[in-house]
Amino acid sequence: MSLLLLCVVSTILSGDVYDIDTKDPLQAHVLIVETDQIHLCNPQGTFAIPDLPLHTYGLIISHIGYKDETLTVVIQQPDTIKIQVGLSSTPIDVEQVETKAERIVAPGKRTFTKEEMEVIPGAEKDVFRAIQMIPGVSAASDYLGLFYVRGGELYENKVLFDHVEILSPYHYFGIGSAFNVDLIEDFEFHIGTVPVRYGDAVSSVLLVNSRQADTRQNGVVSIDPIEANFFCSKPLTKNLSVALSAKRNYLDVLLRELGIVEGVLLPYFFDLQAKVSIGTKYGNFSLNGLHSKEGTDIQASFAEETVELQMNGVSNTFWLDYDINASEQLSLQTYVFYSNMDRYLHGEVPTGTGSSETATEEYDVQKYGTYLHMEYSPGFVTLTIGGGIGRYELMHTGPRIEDIFYKIGSINYSLEGDTSDYYSFLYATQRFSILDLLNCEVGERIDWLPAIKDPVFSPRIKLVHKKRPNLFFAYGHHYQTPPLEYQVQEYEPLKAKSLNIGVEHLIIPGLLGKIEYYKKEYENLIRGYPTDLFFNDGTGTASGIEFSLRKYRVGRLYGMISYAYSLSKRTSPYDSTVVTSDVHRPHILNAFLGNRLPAGFEVGIKLQVSSGLAYRPVIGREGHDQWMPIYSPTKERLPYYQRIDVHVEKEFSLWGMQGELYVTLLNITNHKNIQGYLYNGDYTLRKAIYQLPRMPLVGIRIKF
């Protein structure tokens, strides 16, 4: 069906897409034929396309299981319109195209949907493992979902769920995510020059978006050797719905019973998350809660000596958000939240003299506050304004747990952090077009960070060429509160100046190529580890070039291939020299290919090859009653890391319910990747700690 709309339209075109029979909203795809841009409606079926120049456009509205709708829109002069599009259902054809894509040009932003996360081999439906396919992102271990971005530290990343910070998003040492994938709609990963809406992070911001209210009851039960998951969503009334998810892992028990690994940090965890959605004529309320609990008791033996570790922790996050669509031009979002995290860790390590040394770390953090986000689009420009205020409280005693287990230096010191302070921030962004050639975004952010005396100002700018291929430029300043468990005379905010230049080209619909050069300069980094004397004056640099080619889930074949070359150096924790960052990998190659086959089969294969991590080998020892290592003045690298994973899944029907049976084979070549080295108490012996061996995983998902 084809319609012609002759409208007095602005540079903003918005609309609602719905089922023409039931009137239920549809999360459809809107394709602009002339520009090949694909826009995804939100779960309420709404889309908005800003900054359209005067022109005639063809739109194709599509959704799997529905007939496509074709519209012609004529833009004659600046204004704003909103269209209504109803789609008629049709039987699903296995040949039908399903498209899911992010906005074509968004410098530094990567987006993955829930469906894409589920089919990446080795990701195991974990958001933190899925983002390791993104150029410039790496992990220190197969066992851990902890991620490092372009040579940055772990604490330089911020994780948000529905725009609310999660203090403990991954369980101890990153063995698993706190988020149930069935409650996730998609995630946005911002690196480089981050939008001014997000602050207090100098490496990256990960935004996880939850599913919106469902109009029909549905649920998922899944189980595999790593964890068991439950999710259920049910509308109670027309304007009230609830969603509940729970998961529990048991990989620690499985691996020990099979004798595959011994003494590896694999704590158990349990997560419970709930969401209540309330729709009103003034807007949509959402009440949310996330509760996580974890713990373990580990004994690892080496050379007749034993390392013991006990861990227990609880974290909670509760928040209320209220979305208000005041008009077609004005939208408001308000948030009120409370988060806390408590953890207790106790370690015992041998000293090499027949005795042992113990240490205990206690960590208690609370953060609460409120903030407002407003977006106004009068037609020729889009204005974004926001701000918030809250309080941050931290209490920390004991050494860092990494010292306890990996025995990096003495553990006879304590980081006595005790901070309680208010924080606040303001930001504003203006987006507009220049001569129908450039999309320009200019923003400024002001932060009053906890424990920092003076406010910090973060200007940021992005320029995108509107014609293909799309050239882009981005530059900005980013600030972050330093880890307050480190004691320094006067805290200074971590600072990063970020530059990004690149080109992005939609080769054909659904196939996106990208080349990006980046450079970052760091100031006020923490150094002084592992003693009780720390300094807040470290510096660093990170630069590199990244290539990626991504085939979205359009048709049967989809996937991604990327290569990143980078250099990253930081002030040594031991002195003032500049050395290679420990978590930096100069070369990272990722490749993933998936294929949707007939009869409900879907297969995927993933390849990862990267440089080994940098480390300082022990070249001697000193001391008497307690031995201390003497490290090499220069760093070496572990051998190259390489791993191939394969994933196969099959859809099926059982007693009127739909389901999926899947098999994943991790490290199919059984390559022995070295994670690091463990020394005995007197540093006379060491052994290699290997990462995951070849390992099959079988799982099942039942949808109801």
Protein Blocks (a to p, Z undefined) as FASTA:
>chain_A
ZZdddddddfbdcdddddfklopacddddddfklopacdddfkopacdehiacddddddd
ddehiacdddddddfbgcddddddddddddddfkbccdddddfbaghiacddfklmmmmg
hklopaklmmmmpghiacfbfkbccdceehiafklpccdeehiacfblbcehhlacfbdf
klpfbdcddehjadfkbghiakbccddddddddfbdcddddddfkbccddddddfblmbc
cdddddddfklmmmmmnomaghiacddddddddddddddfkbccdddddddddddddddd
eehiacddddddddddddddddddfbfkbccddddddddddddddddddehnopacdddd
ddddddddddddddddfhlaccdddddddddddddedjdfklmmnogajfkbcddddddd
ddddddddddddehhlaccdddddddddehiabacdddddddddfbdcdddddddddddd
ddfkbccfbdcddddddddddddddfbghiacdddddddddehiaehiacfbdcfkbccd
ddddddddddddehjbgcdddddddddddddfkbmcdcddfkbcfbacddddddddehhi
acdddddddddddddddfbdedjklccddddfbdcdddddddddddddddddeehiacdd
ddddehklopacdfbdcddfkopaccddddddddddddddddZZ
